[in-house]
Amino acid sequence: EFNSFCITWKDRHNRIYKEPLNPYLTTLKQGLQHIKNKIQKRERLMFGTDELVSFQCLFEEWSPQIESNMRDKNLLLHDIYKHLPHYPMQGSIVPYKRTIDIKRINLPKKGDLDIEFYPPDKKSTFNPFLYECDINKLQIIHDALHFKIMKTDELKKLLHEVIKNNYLCDLIAPKYANNKKKCYNDIKQQIDYDEKNDGCKIILNDKIL
């Protein structure tokens, strides 16, 4: 969704869909045909429909509405929508292959979050890869990741205290009772335990623990 031009539409069940299009290369006619093809494929998949019987274009129901002099279907989408606020300029649009999926299972390390964030009340410096309306979205993502990292650090410190006070043996499963000392030493080595630090360098690994 970042830095992209999307056409939003609803199906007959009021479900919302977004279609990313390149406004500099796509005409209104091509955009409508793209959506028509999507609807046809969806109807065929769900209901076995071979083709659409009717496809009407009601400009007066569009939001934002298109001016009457802009309804030429051969016009580029850029020429139709360029007057709108927060319209993405060509130099600011990031290709999808250059974007980062935020739905990641593995939490990145602190060093991987090399992104510059700005509070909403401050004016940001120009960044050709960051569209202005995305700043608040990125700030929300940053806050969520920061909270998870802080939570992970607290768990590391807690585990460090458990090991430091010789309570790790109490957590070892009964089936390893005969080799508790060996398990104790192996775990400390595998999670990179160091009594001298506060636990921030400990490796939290479910397979080990």
Buried (B, 14 or more C-beta within 10 A) or exposed (E): EBBBBEBEBEEEEEEEBEEEBBBEEBBBEBBBBBBEEBBBEEBEEEEEBEEEEEEEEEEEEEEEEBEEEBEEEEBBBBBBBEEEEEEBEEEBBBEEEEEEEEEEEEEEEEEEBEEEEBEEEEEEEEEEEBBEEBBEEBBEBBEEBEEEBEEBBEEBBEBBEBBEEEEBBEEBEEEEEEEBEEBBEEBBEEBEBEEEEEBEEBEEEEEEE
